[in-house]
């Protein structure tokens, strides 16, 4: 019985979550994040407009049977 209790204690201690303090060397500022998002949004808008225009310009009558 003693061995089971000792083994249980070792198991509990070994499974504890250790808190790690990770240092992030590059902490992006709010302005960096906003600039990246607006750049991506502009590219997405341009791609979407081109895709919609090319879809409606395509001749889809051949695909319908």
PDB file with SEQRES, HELIX, SHEET and CRYST1 records, atoms N, CA, C and O in Angstrom:
SEQRES   1 A   65  UNK UNK UNK UNK UNK UNK UNK UNK UNK UNK UNK UNK UNK          
SEQRES   2 A   65  UNK UNK UNK UNK UNK UNK UNK UNK UNK UNK UNK UNK UNK          
SEQRES   3 A   65  UNK UNK UNK UNK UNK UNK UNK UNK UNK UNK UNK UNK UNK          
SEQRES   4 A   65  UNK UNK UNK UNK UNK UNK UNK UNK UNK UNK UNK UNK UNK          
SEQRES   5 A   65  UNK UNK UNK UNK UNK UNK UNK UNK UNK UNK UNK UNK UNK          
HELIX    1 AA1 UNK A    2  UNK A   14  1                                  13    
HELIX    2 AA2 UNK A   30  UNK A   57  1                                  28    
CRYST1    1.000    1.000    1.000  90.00  90.00  90.00 P 1           1          
ATOM      1  N   UNK A   1       0.827  -1.194   0.000  1.00  0.00           N  
ATOM      2  CA  UNK A   1       0.000   0.000   0.000  1.00  0.00           C  
ATOM      3  C   UNK A   1       0.870   1.257   0.000  1.00  0.00           C  
ATOM      4  O   UNK A   1       0.536   2.259  -0.632  1.00  0.00           O  
ATOM      5  N   UNK A   2       1.995   1.184   0.723  1.00  0.00           N  
ATOM      6  CA  UNK A   2       2.896   2.319   0.785  1.00  0.00           C  
ATOM      7  C   UNK A   2       3.443   2.669  -0.602  1.00  0.00           C  
ATOM      8  O   UNK A   2       3.563   3.839  -0.966  1.00  0.00           O  
ATOM      9  N   UNK A   3       3.767   1.630  -1.356  1.00  0.00           N  
ATOM     10  CA  UNK A   3       4.337   1.852  -2.690  1.00  0.00           C  
ATOM     11  C   UNK A   3       3.334   2.529  -3.618  1.00  0.00           C  
ATOM     12  O   UNK A   3       3.705   3.362  -4.445  1.00  0.00           O  
ATOM     13  N   UNK A   4       2.066   2.168  -3.474  1.00  0.00           N  
ATOM     14  CA  UNK A   4       1.020   2.777  -4.304  1.00  0.00           C  
ATOM     15  C   UNK A   4       0.877   4.255  -3.972  1.00  0.00           C  
ATOM     16  O   UNK A   4       0.751   5.086  -4.872  1.00  0.00           O  
ATOM     17  N   UNK A   5       0.895   4.582  -2.705  1.00  0.00           N  
ATOM     18  CA  UNK A   5       0.763   5.980  -2.286  1.00  0.00           C  
ATOM     19  C   UNK A   5       1.967   6.790  -2.761  1.00  0.00           C  
ATOM     20  O   UNK A   5       1.804   7.904  -3.259  1.00  0.00           O  
ATOM     21  N   UNK A   6       3.159   6.246  -2.612  1.00  0.00           N  
ATOM     22  CA  UNK A   6       4.362   6.956  -3.056  1.00  0.00           C  
ATOM     23  C   UNK A   6       4.346   7.133  -4.567  1.00  0.00           C  
ATOM     24  O   UNK A   6       4.676   8.205  -5.074  1.00  0.00           O  
ATOM     25  N   UNK A   7       3.961   6.081  -5.287  1.00  0.00           N  
ATOM     26  CA  UNK A   7       3.884   6.177  -6.738  1.00  0.00           C  
ATOM     27  C   UNK A   7       2.844   7.217  -7.157  1.00  0.00           C  
ATOM     28  O   UNK A   7       3.059   7.953  -8.120  1.00  0.00           O  
ATOM     29  N   UNK A   8       1.724   7.282  -6.445  1.00  0.00           N  
ATOM     30  CA  UNK A   8       0.683   8.261  -6.745  1.00  0.00           C  
ATOM     31  C   UNK A   8       1.196   9.681  -6.517  1.00  0.00           C  
ATOM     32  O   UNK A   8       0.927  10.578  -7.315  1.00  0.00           O  
ATOM     33  N   UNK A   9       1.927   9.879  -5.440  1.00  0.00           N  
ATOM     34  CA  UNK A   9       2.482  11.208  -5.155  1.00  0.00           C  
ATOM     35  C   UNK A   9       3.474  11.631  -6.233  1.00  0.00           C  
ATOM     36  O   UNK A   9       3.461  12.780  -6.677  1.00  0.00           O  
ATOM     37  N   UNK A  10       4.327  10.711  -6.651  1.00  0.00           N  
ATOM     38  CA  UNK A  10       5.267  11.030  -7.729  1.00  0.00           C  
ATOM     39  C   UNK A  10       4.527  11.372  -9.018  1.00  0.00           C  
ATOM     40  O   UNK A  10       4.912  12.294  -9.737  1.00  0.00           O  
ATOM     41  N   UNK A  11       3.476  10.632  -9.302  1.00  0.00           N  
ATOM     42  CA  UNK A  11       2.689  10.887 -10.501  1.00  0.00           C  
ATOM     43  C   UNK A  11       2.025  12.255 -10.450  1.00  0.00           C  
ATOM     44  O   UNK A  11       2.029  12.986 -11.441  1.00  0.00           O  
ATOM     45  N   UNK A  12       1.462  12.599  -9.313  1.00  0.00           N  
ATOM     46  CA  UNK A  12       0.795  13.895  -9.156  1.00  0.00           C  
ATOM     47  C   UNK A  12       1.799  15.030  -9.294  1.00  0.00           C  
ATOM     48  O   UNK A  12       1.528  16.026  -9.965  1.00  0.00           O  
ATOM     49  N   UNK A  13       2.955  14.881  -8.660  1.00  0.00           N  
ATOM     50  CA  UNK A  13       3.977  15.934  -8.721  1.00  0.00           C  
ATOM     51  C   UNK A  13       4.517  16.082 -10.142  1.00  0.00           C  
ATOM     52  O   UNK A  13       4.758  17.202 -10.592  1.00  0.00           O  
ATOM     53  N   UNK A  14       4.707  14.993 -10.842  1.00  0.00           N  
ATOM     54  CA  UNK A  14       5.276  15.067 -12.183  1.00  0.00           C  
ATOM     55  C   UNK A  14       4.277  15.606 -13.204  1.00  0.00           C  
ATOM     56  O   UNK A  14       4.686  16.111 -14.250  1.00  0.00           O  
ATOM     57  N   UNK A  15       2.991  15.511 -12.926  1.00  0.00           N  
ATOM     58  CA  UNK A  15       1.978  15.981 -13.869  1.00  0.00           C  
ATOM     59  C   UNK A  15       1.566  17.433 -13.635  1.00  0.00           C  
ATOM     60  O   UNK A  15       0.723  17.961 -14.361  1.00  0.00           O  
ATOM     61  N   UNK A  16       2.145  18.074 -12.643  1.00  0.00           N  
ATOM     62  CA  UNK A  16       1.816  19.473 -12.389  1.00  0.00           C  
ATOM     63  C   UNK A  16       2.261  20.322 -13.560  1.00  0.00           C  
ATOM     64  O   UNK A  16       3.298  20.065 -14.171  1.00  0.00           O  
ATOM     65  N   UNK A  17       1.468  21.338 -13.869  1.00  0.00           N  
ATOM     66  CA  UNK A  17       1.839  22.264 -14.925  1.00  0.00           C  
ATOM     67  C   UNK A  17       2.825  23.277 -14.378  1.00  0.00           C  
ATOM     68  O   UNK A  17       2.546  23.972 -13.401  1.00  0.00           O  
ATOM     69  N   UNK A  18       3.956  23.351 -15.005  1.00  0.00           N  
ATOM     70  CA  UNK A  18       4.953  24.336 -14.607  1.00  0.00           C  
ATOM     71  C   UNK A  18       4.686  25.621 -15.379  1.00  0.00           C  
ATOM     72  O   UNK A  18       4.489  25.601 -16.594  1.00  0.00           O  
ATOM     73  N   UNK A  19       4.681  26.712 -14.674  1.00  0.00           N  
ATOM     74  CA  UNK A  19       4.448  28.004 -15.317  1.00  0.00           C  
ATOM     75  C   UNK A  19       5.760  28.460 -15.938  1.00  0.00           C  
ATOM     76  O   UNK A  19       6.787  28.558 -15.268  1.00  0.00           O  
ATOM     77  N   UNK A  20       5.699  28.732 -17.220  1.00  0.00           N  
ATOM     78  CA  UNK A  20       6.888  29.170 -17.931  1.00  0.00           C  
ATOM     79  C   UNK A  20       6.708  30.625 -18.329  1.00  0.00           C  
ATOM     80  O   UNK A  20       5.672  31.014 -18.868  1.00  0.00           O  
ATOM     81  N   UNK A  21       7.692  31.388 -18.066  1.00  0.00           N  
ATOM     82  CA  UNK A  21       7.679  32.788 -18.476  1.00  0.00           C  
ATOM     83  C   UNK A  21       8.444  32.893 -19.784  1.00  0.00           C  
ATOM     84  O   UNK A  21       9.674  32.917 -19.807  1.00  0.00           O  
ATOM     85  N   UNK A  22       7.697  32.954 -20.858  1.00  0.00           N  
ATOM     86  CA  UNK A  22       8.320  33.066 -22.169  1.00  0.00           C  
ATOM     87  C   UNK A  22       8.435  34.527 -22.541  1.00  0.00           C  
ATOM     88  O   UNK A  22       7.502  35.308 -22.353  1.00  0.00           O  
ATOM     89  N   UNK A  23       9.566  34.878 -23.060  1.00  0.00           N  
ATOM     90  CA  UNK A  23       9.804  36.252 -23.463  1.00  0.00           C  
ATOM     91  C   UNK A  23       9.609  36.334 -24.972  1.00  0.00           C  
ATOM     92  O   UNK A  23      10.282  35.649 -25.743  1.00  0.00           O  
ATOM     93  N   UNK A  24       8.694  37.166 -25.364  1.00  0.00           N  
ATOM     94  CA  UNK A  24       8.448  37.384 -26.784  1.00  0.00           C  
ATOM     95  C   UNK A  24       9.334  38.533 -27.232  1.00  0.00           C  
ATOM     96  O   UNK A  24       9.187  39.660 -26.759  1.00  0.00           O  
ATOM     97  N   UNK A  25      10.245  38.252 -28.135  1.00  0.00           N  
ATOM     98  CA  UNK A  25      11.193  39.274 -28.559  1.00  0.00           C  
ATOM     99  C   UNK A  25      10.562  40.327 -29.458  1.00  0.00           C  
ATOM    100  O   UNK A  25      11.029  41.465 -29.517  1.00  0.00           O  
ATOM    101  N   UNK A  26       9.505  39.945 -30.152  1.00  0.00           N  
ATOM    102  CA  UNK A  26       8.857  40.895 -31.051  1.00  0.00           C  
ATOM    103  C   UNK A  26       7.418  41.080 -30.585  1.00  0.00           C  
ATOM    104  O   UNK A  26       6.547  40.269 -30.899  1.00  0.00           O  
ATOM    105  N   UNK A  27       7.183  42.126 -29.853  1.00  0.00           N  
ATOM    106  CA  UNK A  27       5.830  42.453 -29.416  1.00  0.00           C  
ATOM    107  C   UNK A  27       5.247  43.450 -30.399  1.00  0.00           C  
ATOM    108  O   UNK A  27       5.600  44.629 -30.362  1.00  0.00           O  
ATOM    109  N   UNK A  28       4.362  43.003 -31.278  1.00  0.00           N  
ATOM    110  CA  UNK A  28       3.806  43.946 -32.263  1.00  0.00           C  
ATOM    111  C   UNK A  28       2.919  44.976 -31.577  1.00  0.00           C  
ATOM    112  O   UNK A  28       2.175  44.665 -30.647  1.00  0.00           O  
ATOM    113  N   UNK A  29       3.016  46.187 -32.053  1.00  0.00           N  
ATOM    114  CA  UNK A  29       2.185  47.246 -31.512  1.00  0.00           C  
ATOM    115  C   UNK A  29       0.833  47.225 -32.207  1.00  0.00           C  
ATOM    116  O   UNK A  29       0.653  46.539 -33.213  1.00  0.00           O  
ATOM    117  N   UNK A  30      -0.094  47.961 -31.679  1.00  0.00           N  
ATOM    118  CA  UNK A  30      -1.439  48.026 -32.262  1.00  0.00           C  
ATOM    119  C   UNK A  30      -1.376  48.595 -33.672  1.00  0.00           C  
ATOM    120  O   UNK A  30      -2.100  48.145 -34.560  1.00  0.00           O  
ATOM    121  N   UNK A  31      -0.516  49.581 -33.876  1.00  0.00           N  
ATOM    122  CA  UNK A  31      -0.389  50.187 -35.211  1.00  0.00           C  
ATOM    123  C   UNK A  31       0.130  49.185 -36.233  1.00  0.00           C  
ATOM    124  O   UNK A  31      -0.302  49.203 -37.385  1.00  0.00           O  
ATOM    125  N   UNK A  32       1.058  48.304 -35.826  1.00  0.00           N  
ATOM    126  CA  UNK A  32       1.561  47.278 -36.735  1.00  0.00           C  
ATOM    127  C   UNK A  32       0.449  46.322 -37.154  1.00  0.00           C  
ATOM    128  O   UNK A  32       0.336  45.960 -38.325  1.00  0.00           O  
ATOM    129  N   UNK A  33      -0.359  45.923 -36.194  1.00  0.00           N  
ATOM    130  CA  UNK A  33      -1.447  44.982 -36.464  1.00  0.00           C  
ATOM    131  C   UNK A  33      -2.483  45.621 -37.376  1.00  0.00           C  
ATOM    132  O   UNK A  33      -2.960  44.979 -38.311  1.00  0.00           O  
ATOM    133  N   UNK A  34      -2.839  46.872 -37.120  1.00  0.00           N  
ATOM    134  CA  UNK A  34      -3.827  47.568 -37.948  1.00  0.00           C  
ATOM    135  C   UNK A  34      -3.300  47.744 -39.362  1.00  0.00           C  
ATOM    136  O   UNK A  34      -4.050  47.571 -40.323  1.00  0.00           O  
ATOM    137  N   UNK A  35      -2.023  48.085 -39.509  1.00  0.00           N  
ATOM    138  CA  UNK A  35      -1.440  48.261 -40.839  1.00  0.00           C  
ATOM    139  C   UNK A  35      -1.450  46.942 -41.605  1.00  0.00           C  
ATOM    140  O   UNK A  35      -1.764  46.924 -42.795  1.00  0.00           O  
ATOM    141  N   UNK A  36      -1.110  45.836 -40.939  1.00  0.00           N  
ATOM    142  CA  UNK A  36      -1.122  44.536 -41.600  1.00  0.00           C  
ATOM    143  C   UNK A  36      -2.532  44.136 -42.007  1.00  0.00           C  
ATOM    144  O   UNK A  36      -2.734  43.611 -43.102  1.00  0.00           O  
ATOM    145  N   UNK A  37      -3.512  44.379 -41.138  1.00  0.00           N  
ATOM    146  CA  UNK A  37      -4.890  44.008 -41.437  1.00  0.00           C  
ATOM    147  C   UNK A  37      -5.454  44.839 -42.582  1.00  0.00           C  
ATOM    148  O   UNK A  37      -6.166  44.306 -43.434  1.00  0.00           O  
ATOM    149  N   UNK A  38      -5.150  46.132 -42.617  1.00  0.00           N  
ATOM    150  CA  UNK A  38      -5.691  46.971 -43.683  1.00  0.00           C  
ATOM    151  C   UNK A  38      -5.049  46.607 -45.022  1.00  0.00           C  
ATOM    152  O   UNK A  38      -5.708  46.658 -46.061  1.00  0.00           O  
ATOM    153  N   UNK A  39      -3.786  46.246 -45.000  1.00  0.00           N  
ATOM    154  CA  UNK A  39      -3.113  45.811 -46.229  1.00  0.00           C  
ATOM    155  C   UNK A  39      -3.753  44.526 -46.753  1.00  0.00           C  
ATOM    156  O   UNK A  39      -4.022  44.402 -47.948  1.00  0.00           O  
ATOM    157  N   UNK A  40      -3.990  43.587 -45.864  1.00  0.00           N  
ATOM    158  CA  UNK A  40      -4.612  42.328 -46.246  1.00  0.00           C  
ATOM    159  C   UNK A  40      -6.042  42.517 -46.721  1.00  0.00           C  
ATOM    160  O   UNK A  40      -6.487  41.839 -47.647  1.00  0.00           O  
ATOM    161  N   UNK A  41      -6.762  43.436 -46.091  1.00  0.00           N  
ATOM    162  CA  UNK A  41      -8.141  43.698 -46.483  1.00  0.00           C  
ATOM    163  C   UNK A  41      -8.197  44.308 -47.879  1.00  0.00           C  
ATOM    164  O   UNK A  41      -9.084  43.977 -48.666  1.00  0.00           O  
ATOM    165  N   UNK A  42      -7.264  45.190 -48.189  1.00  0.00           N  
ATOM    166  CA  UNK A  42      -7.241  45.807 -49.518  1.00  0.00           C  
ATOM    167  C   UNK A  42      -6.942  44.752 -50.588  1.00  0.00           C  
ATOM    168  O   UNK A  42      -7.557  44.747 -51.654  1.00  0.00           O  
ATOM    169  N   UNK A  43      -5.999  43.867 -50.292  1.00  0.00           N  
ATOM    170  CA  UNK A  43      -5.679  42.798 -51.251  1.00  0.00           C  
ATOM    171  C   UNK A  43      -6.859  41.852 -51.426  1.00  0.00           C  
ATOM    172  O   UNK A  43      -7.141  41.414 -52.542  1.00  0.00           O  
ATOM    173  N   UNK A  44      -7.550  41.533 -50.340  1.00  0.00           N  
ATOM    174  CA  UNK A  44      -8.705  40.638 -50.408  1.00  0.00           C  
ATOM    175  C   UNK A  44      -9.834  41.273 -51.208  1.00  0.00           C  
ATOM    176  O   UNK A  44     -10.505  40.600 -51.990  1.00  0.00           O  
ATOM    177  N   UNK A  45     -10.042  42.567 -51.009  1.00  0.00           N  
ATOM    178  CA  UNK A  45     -11.096  43.260 -51.749  1.00  0.00           C  
ATOM    179  C   UNK A  45     -10.800  43.259 -53.245  1.00  0.00           C  
ATOM    180  O   UNK A  45     -11.689  43.016 -54.061  1.00  0.00           O  
ATOM    181  N   UNK A  46      -9.543  43.532 -53.599  1.00  0.00           N  
ATOM    182  CA  UNK A  46      -9.153  43.545 -55.011  1.00  0.00           C  
ATOM    183  C   UNK A  46      -9.339  42.158 -55.633  1.00  0.00           C  
ATOM    184  O   UNK A  46      -9.852  42.040 -56.746  1.00  0.00           O  
ATOM    185  N   UNK A  47      -8.920  41.107 -54.912  1.00  0.00           N  
ATOM    186  CA  UNK A  47      -9.069  39.749 -55.427  1.00  0.00           C  
ATOM    187  C   UNK A  47     -10.532  39.388 -55.602  1.00  0.00           C  
ATOM    188  O   UNK A  47     -10.909  38.772 -56.599  1.00  0.00           O  
ATOM    189  N   UNK A  48     -11.361  39.771 -54.632  1.00  0.00           N  
ATOM    190  CA  UNK A  48     -12.784  39.458 -54.696  1.00  0.00           C  
ATOM    191  C   UNK A  48     -13.446  40.150 -55.879  1.00  0.00           C  
ATOM    192  O   UNK A  48     -14.233  39.537 -56.600  1.00  0.00           O  
ATOM    193  N   UNK A  49     -13.130  41.422 -56.078  1.00  0.00           N  
ATOM    194  CA  UNK A  49     -13.707  42.152 -57.214  1.00  0.00           C  
ATOM    195  C   UNK A  49     -13.290  41.506 -58.528  1.00  0.00           C  
ATOM    196  O   UNK A  49     -14.125  41.321 -59.414  1.00  0.00           O  
ATOM    197  N   UNK A  50     -12.013  41.161 -58.669  1.00  0.00           N  
ATOM    198  CA  UNK A  50     -11.544  40.527 -59.908  1.00  0.00           C  
ATOM    199  C   UNK A  50     -12.205  39.165 -60.119  1.00  0.00           C  
ATOM    200  O   UNK A  50     -12.547  38.816 -61.249  1.00  0.00           O  
ATOM    201  N   UNK A  51     -12.386  38.406 -59.066  1.00  0.00           N  
ATOM    202  CA  UNK A  51     -13.004  37.085 -59.184  1.00  0.00           C  
ATOM    203  C   UNK A  51     -14.463  37.188 -59.615  1.00  0.00           C  
ATOM    204  O   UNK A  51     -14.924  36.408 -60.448  1.00  0.00           O  
ATOM    205  N   UNK A  52     -15.184  38.142 -59.053  1.00  0.00           N  
ATOM    206  CA  UNK A  52     -16.592  38.311 -59.403  1.00  0.00           C  
ATOM    207  C   UNK A  52     -16.729  38.758 -60.853  1.00  0.00           C  
ATOM    208  O   UNK A  52     -17.567  38.242 -61.593  1.00  0.00           O  
ATOM    209  N   UNK A  53     -15.909  39.708 -61.248  1.00  0.00           N  
ATOM    210  CA  UNK A  53     -15.975  40.200 -62.630  1.00  0.00           C  
ATOM    211  C   UNK A  53     -15.628  39.091 -63.602  1.00  0.00           C  
ATOM    212  O   UNK A  53     -16.324  38.918 -64.602  1.00  0.00           O  
ATOM    213  N   UNK A  54     -14.578  38.339 -63.342  1.00  0.00           N  
ATOM    214  CA  UNK A  54     -14.184  37.277 -64.270  1.00  0.00           C  
ATOM    215  C   UNK A  54     -15.217  36.149 -64.298  1.00  0.00           C  
ATOM    216  O   UNK A  54     -15.389  35.502 -65.332  1.00  0.00           O  
ATOM    217  N   UNK A  55     -15.903  35.904 -63.188  1.00  0.00           N  
ATOM    218  CA  UNK A  55     -16.931  34.865 -63.155  1.00  0.00           C  
ATOM    219  C   UNK A  55     -18.095  35.240 -64.068  1.00  0.00           C  
ATOM    220  O   UNK A  55     -18.590  34.398 -64.818  1.00  0.00           O  
ATOM    221  N   UNK A  56     -18.534  36.494 -64.009  1.00  0.00           N  
ATOM    222  CA  UNK A  56     -19.676  36.888 -64.812  1.00  0.00           C  
ATOM    223  C   UNK A  56     -19.309  37.147 -66.268  1.00  0.00           C  
ATOM    224  O   UNK A  56     -20.186  37.148 -67.132  1.00  0.00           O  
ATOM    225  N   UNK A  57     -18.030  37.366 -66.554  1.00  0.00           N  
ATOM    226  CA  UNK A  57     -17.599  37.526 -67.937  1.00  0.00           C  
ATOM    227  C   UNK A  57     -17.435  36.177 -68.632  1.00  0.00           C  
ATOM    228  O   UNK A  57     -17.496  36.104 -69.859  1.00  0.00           O  
ATOM    229  N   UNK A  58     -17.231  35.124 -67.874  1.00  0.00           N  
ATOM    230  CA  UNK A  58     -16.985  33.804 -68.441  1.00  0.00           C  
ATOM    231  C   UNK A  58     -18.244  33.288 -69.138  1.00  0.00           C  
ATOM    232  O   UNK A  58     -19.365  33.581 -68.723  1.00  0.00           O  
ATOM    233  N   UNK A  59     -18.040  32.533 -70.178  1.00  0.00           N  
ATOM    234  CA  UNK A  59     -19.141  31.942 -70.923  1.00  0.00           C  
ATOM    235  C   UNK A  59     -19.470  30.599 -70.277  1.00  0.00           C  
ATOM    236  O   UNK A  59     -18.756  29.613 -70.464  1.00  0.00           O  
ATOM    237  N   UNK A  60     -20.550  30.578 -69.520  1.00  0.00           N  
ATOM    238  CA  UNK A  60     -20.916  29.348 -68.813  1.00  0.00           C  
ATOM    239  C   UNK A  60     -21.949  28.536 -69.573  1.00  0.00           C  
ATOM    240  O   UNK A  60     -22.416  27.514 -69.070  1.00  0.00           O  
ATOM    241  N   UNK A  61     -22.314  28.963 -70.765  1.00  0.00           N  
ATOM    242  CA  UNK A  61     -23.313  28.226 -71.529  1.00  0.00           C  
ATOM    243  C   UNK A  61     -22.784  26.873 -71.975  1.00  0.00           C  
ATOM    244  O   UNK A  61     -23.562  25.937 -72.163  1.00  0.00           O  
ATOM    245  N   UNK A  62     -21.457  26.753 -72.147  1.00  0.00           N  
ATOM    246  CA  UNK A  62     -20.879  25.472 -72.548  1.00  0.00           C  
ATOM    247  C   UNK A  62     -20.890  24.458 -71.419  1.00  0.00           C  
ATOM    248  O   UNK A  62     -20.901  23.254 -71.677  1.00  0.00           O  
ATOM    249  N   UNK A  63     -20.886  24.911 -70.183  1.00  0.00           N  
ATOM    250  CA  UNK A  63     -20.840  24.018 -69.049  1.00  0.00           C  
ATOM    251  C   UNK A  63     -22.207  23.408 -68.723  1.00  0.00           C  
ATOM    252  O   UNK A  63     -22.283  22.385 -68.043  1.00  0.00           O  
ATOM    253  N   UNK A  64     -23.256  24.014 -69.192  1.00  0.00           N  
ATOM    254  CA  UNK A  64     -24.607  23.516 -68.906  1.00  0.00           C  
ATOM    255  C   UNK A  64     -25.007  22.508 -69.970  1.00  0.00           C  
ATOM    256  O   UNK A  64     -24.941  22.805 -71.163  1.00  0.00           O  
ATOM    257  N   UNK A  65     -25.413  21.345 -69.557  1.00  0.00           N  
ATOM    258  CA  UNK A  65     -25.865  20.326 -70.528  1.00  0.00           C  
ATOM    259  C   UNK A  65     -27.135  19.710 -70.060  1.00  0.00           C  
ATOM    260  O   UNK A  65     -27.680  18.833 -70.730  1.00  0.00           O  
TER     261      UNK A  65                                                      
END                                                                             
